[in-house]
Amino acid sequence: MKKEDIKKLAENENFIPGIYNYCDRWCERCPFTARCMNFAMTREYSDDPEASDLNNEKFWQSLSDIFKVTRELVEETAREMGVDLDNIDFEESAREEDIKDKITENHECCQAAKTYYEMVTEFFESEYIPALQVVDKEHIANTAELQKSDILDGPPTLDEVVEIIHGYQHFIYVKLMRAVRGTLGNAEEEWEDFPKDSDGSAKVALIAIDRSMAAWGHMHQFLPSHQDRIMAIIVHLERLRNRTETIFPEAI
């Protein structure tokens, strides 16, 4: 894809500006792919099996091409904004970024999100895998109508529940890290006419939390003998959701 092609895509008014910054990276289940510029750009390569294969030379060539075009656009934008890319105090910038990283990592929401993905790992290693060896397969096949999640068209299978939980396991932590970090400094004050990036990141984290809670609710029905452990995880997510809504009220 050439620089001109990207600029042409950017002029398409059907695309929602920056929507790809607040997605869950699950294009297969997303209803907004037709309005996402990032999806339009990647579709060219995803439709080509060779360009999507890490072991194929064509994949690395396409990646190199995208990098070159991206760098050209960055340099062009910098010139238009009068930014000197060679005049950067990397040492001072690194110190500032390091301080922000530590503040973000120690934030209560980020700590809770980190605890959550550790709880998920522990559950699957210590309880889920052993449970599969004794679980009643017939019970799973004949489970009554389950509560539906907004991203599922019908009663989920055990594999779908696991896929959802793993899909959002680390995602919640990453998005909350971005949300908290976005509140540090004055970067957002420069874009007063636009919604805050921190609120957008917190919003998608809240969506991921809700979907994860729904998935754990289904997991509870598949593995009722593990009720206490699963309920502890759901309660932890509920507390994280409540705290996130308190800190980021505009994300609700």
FENBEL-V133716 format. One record per residue. RES is the residue in one small letter. SS is DSSP state (~ for helix, > for strand, _ for the rest). PSI is psi as a letter, one per 20 degrees, with the letter a starting at -180 (none if undefined). OMEGA is omega in whole degrees, 0 to 359 (NA if undefined). Layout:
res-><RES RES>
ss-><SS SS>
psi-><PSI PSI>
omega-><OMEGA OMEGA>
This chain:
res-><m k k e d i k k l a e n e n f i p g i y n y c d r w c e r c p f t a r c m n f a m t r e y s d d p e a s d l n n e k f w q s l s d i f k v t r e l v e e t a r e m g v d l d n i d f e e s a r e e d i k d k i t e n h e c c q a a k t y y e m v t e f f e s e y i p a l q v v d k e h i a n t a e l q k s d i l d g p p t l d e v v e i i h g y q h f i y v k l m r a v r g t l g n a e e e w e d f p k d s d g s a k v a l i a i d r s m a a w g h m h q f l p s h q d r i m a i i v h l e r l r n r t e t i f p e a i>
ss-><_ _ ~ ~ ~ ~ ~ ~ ~ ~ _ _ _ _ _ _ _ _ ~ ~ ~ ~ _ _ _ _ ~ ~ ~ _ _ _ ~ ~ ~ _ ~ ~ ~ ~ ~ ~ ~ ~ ~ ~ _ _ ~ ~ ~ ~ _ _ _ _ ~ ~ ~ ~ ~ ~ ~ ~ ~ ~ ~ ~ ~ ~ ~ ~ ~ ~ ~ ~ ~ ~ ~ ~ ~ _ _ _ _ _ _ _ _ ~ ~ ~ ~ ~ ~ ~ ~ ~ ~ ~ ~ ~ ~ ~ ~ _ _ ~ ~ ~ ~ ~ ~ ~ ~ ~ ~ ~ ~ ~ ~ ~ ~ ~ ~ ~ ~ ~ ~ ~ ~ ~ _ _ _ _ ~ ~ ~ ~ ~ _ _ _ _ _ _ _ _ _ _ _ _ _ _ _ _ ~ ~ ~ ~ ~ ~ ~ ~ ~ ~ ~ ~ _ ~ ~ ~ ~ ~ ~ ~ ~ ~ ~ ~ _ _ _ _ _ ~ ~ ~ ~ ~ _ _ _ _ _ ~ ~ ~ ~ ~ ~ ~ ~ ~ ~ ~ ~ ~ ~ ~ ~ ~ ~ ~ ~ ~ ~ ~ ~ ~ ~ _ ~ ~ ~ ~ ~ ~ ~ ~ ~ ~ ~ ~ ~ ~ ~ ~ ~ ~ ~ ~ ~ ~ ~ ~ _ ~ ~ ~ _>
psi-><p r h h g g h g h h i o i h p o p j h i i k r j k m h h j p j j h i j o h h g h g h h h h h i o h h i j o h j p h h g h g h g g g h g g g g h g h g h g h g g h i k p o i i m p n h g g g h g g h g g h g g g g h i q h g h g h h g h g h h h g g g g h g h g g g h h h i i q o h h g g h j p r p q p q q i j q i a p q r h h h g g g g g h h j g i g g g g h h g g g g h i i p a k g h i i l h i q q p h h h g g h g h g h g h g g h g g g g h g h h h h h m h i k g g g g h h g g g g h g h g g g h g h g h m h i i none>
omega-><183 180 180 180 180 179 179 177 182 180 180 184 179 180 176 183 174 182 182 177 185 179 181 177 180 187 183 182 185 179 185 182 180 182 183 180 180 178 180 180 184 182 180 182 182 178 180 182 182 181 179 182 183 182 182 182 182 178 183 178 179 178 178 180 180 179 181 181 179 180 178 180 178 180 180 179 179 179 181 181 179 181 178 183 181 183 181 177 185 182 179 179 179 179 180 181 179 178 180 179 182 179 181 182 182 180 186 180 180 177 180 178 177 178 180 183 174 177 179 179 181 180 184 180 188 185 186 182 176 182 181 182 182 184 181 182 180 178 180 183 185 179 181 180 182 176 186 174 183 179 179 180 182 179 183 172 178 179 180 178 179 180 180 181 180 181 182 185 180 183 181 180 182 182 178 174 180 181 181 181 180 179 182 180 184 183 184 181 181 183 186 182 183 175 182 177 181 179 179 179 178 180 181 174 179 177 179 178 180 181 177 179 178 180 178 176 177 179 179 181 177 183 184 180 180 185 185 182 181 179 178 178 180 178 179 179 179 178 178 179 180 181 179 178 179 184 181 184 181 181 183 NA>
